Amino acid sequence: MEISPRLTRWINRQFPEGSAERVLSELRELPEQVIGEQDPERIQAALVIRTAGDWYQFQQYLALAKSDWRDALVGADLANGDWPSRLDAVLGTDKPC
């Protein structure tokens, strides 16, 4: 599964060098039931934005999402209809200047 350029940049900035690639790899391999009918970037971001760049915290969010992806969205404050603007605030917009 693809990971957006802006989320990739964010992960590379937030996670230590050794952990960042492992996080990206885990996100690429997310099972379909974790994504469901949701925007993949929304789910992927929900698993990392509250981790403070910590691999073990990421693993906890990943386990939570595999149990129920909705809980991961709630935990990351991406469960409501304003989630696109929340993602833009955290990740940037990638729009040309």
Beta strands, then each sheet from edge to edge (+ up, - down):
end
